[in-house]
Amino acid sequence: MDQTPRKPPTLPDGQIDFFIRDRVCSRCYGDLSKRPTSERTWEVSCPACGDAWGFTTISRHTAERRGQQALSELYEVKQNLPDLFPRTQRTEKQTLSELGY
């Protein structure tokens, strides 16, 4: 594994706005921001993660698809949870008896 320190992406004036519009942080899926580094060059950063994001990004489309997939899975789990763990009204004595006390 490469142990060289990673650096944030640096892009020129004409590309930075397209990059932060189409990409998000791969750690928190949050919007990226830009800060000037030198004349007509910008550095990409994640305001929420700071340096912890590892300077990696994913496309905004992929992040949105993953979010929709997670919501779908959450809905499915909520629908199936009562079948997996039926709620029965038991008294304290019944519960303790089932546990062997």
C-alpha positions as CSV (number, residue, x, y, z in Angstrom):
1,M,0.0,0.0,0.0
2,D,1.3,3.4,-0.9
3,Q,2.2,5.4,2.2
4,T,2.8,8.8,0.5
5,P,0.6,11.5,2.0
6,R,-2.4,12.3,-0.2
7,K,-3.1,15.8,-1.3
8,P,-6.5,17.4,-2.1
9,P,-7.4,17.7,-5.8
10,T,-6.3,21.0,-7.3
11,L,-8.0,22.3,-10.4
12,P,-7.8,25.4,-12.6
13,D,-10.5,28.1,-12.8
14,G,-12.4,26.6,-15.7
15,Q,-12.8,23.1,-14.1
16,I,-13.3,23.6,-10.4
17,D,-16.9,24.6,-10.5
18,F,-17.9,21.6,-12.7
19,F,-15.9,19.3,-10.4
20,I,-17.6,20.4,-7.1
21,R,-21.0,20.4,-8.9
22,D,-20.7,16.8,-10.1
23,R,-18.7,15.2,-7.2
24,V,-19.3,14.8,-3.4
25,C,-17.2,13.7,-0.5
26,S,-16.8,9.9,-0.5
27,R,-16.9,9.8,3.3
28,C,-20.0,11.8,4.2
29,Y,-21.6,12.4,0.7
30,G,-21.6,16.1,1.5
31,D,-21.0,19.0,-0.9
32,L,-17.4,20.0,-1.6
33,S,-16.1,23.5,-1.4
34,K,-13.2,25.3,-3.0
35,R,-10.4,27.5,-1.7
36,P,-7.8,29.4,-3.6
37,T,-4.2,28.0,-3.6
38,S,-2.4,30.1,-6.1
39,E,-3.3,32.3,-9.1
40,R,-6.2,30.8,-10.9
41,T,-5.9,27.4,-9.1
42,W,-8.3,26.0,-6.5
43,E,-8.1,23.3,-3.9
44,V,-11.1,21.0,-3.2
45,S,-12.1,20.4,0.4
46,C,-14.9,18.9,2.4
47,P,-16.1,21.4,5.0
48,A,-17.8,18.6,7.1
49,C,-14.9,16.1,7.2
50,G,-11.8,18.3,7.2
51,D,-8.8,16.2,6.4
52,A,-10.4,13.0,7.4
53,W,-12.1,12.5,4.0
54,G,-8.9,11.3,2.5
55,F,-9.3,13.6,-0.5
56,T,-11.5,11.1,-2.3
57,T,-14.7,11.8,-4.1
58,I,-17.6,10.0,-5.8
59,S,-20.0,11.2,-8.4
60,R,-23.1,13.0,-7.1
61,H,-25.3,10.5,-9.1
62,T,-23.7,7.5,-7.3
63,A,-24.2,9.1,-3.9
64,E,-27.9,9.8,-4.7
65,R,-28.4,6.2,-6.0
66,R,-26.8,4.8,-2.8
67,G,-29.1,7.0,-0.7
68,Q,-32.2,5.8,-2.5
69,Q,-31.0,2.2,-2.2
70,A,-30.5,2.7,1.6
71,L,-34.0,4.2,2.0
72,S,-35.5,1.3,0.1
73,E,-33.7,-1.2,2.3
74,L,-34.8,0.7,5.5
75,Y,-38.4,0.6,4.3
76,E,-38.1,-3.1,3.7
77,V,-36.6,-3.8,7.1
78,K,-39.3,-1.7,8.8
79,Q,-42.0,-3.8,7.0
80,N,-40.4,-7.1,7.9
81,L,-39.4,-6.3,11.5
82,P,-42.8,-7.3,13.1
83,D,-42.6,-10.7,11.4
84,L,-39.1,-11.2,12.7
85,F,-39.8,-10.0,16.2
86,P,-43.5,-10.3,17.0
87,R,-44.6,-8.0,19.8
88,T,-46.5,-9.9,22.5
89,Q,-47.9,-8.5,25.6
90,R,-46.3,-10.4,28.5
91,T,-46.2,-9.7,32.1
92,E,-43.0,-9.3,34.0
93,K,-43.5,-12.8,35.6
94,Q,-44.0,-14.4,32.2
95,T,-40.8,-12.8,30.9
96,L,-38.8,-13.9,33.9
97,S,-40.2,-17.4,33.7
98,E,-39.2,-17.7,30.1
99,L,-35.7,-16.6,31.0
100,G,-35.6,-19.3,33.7
101,Y,-36.0,-17.2,36.8
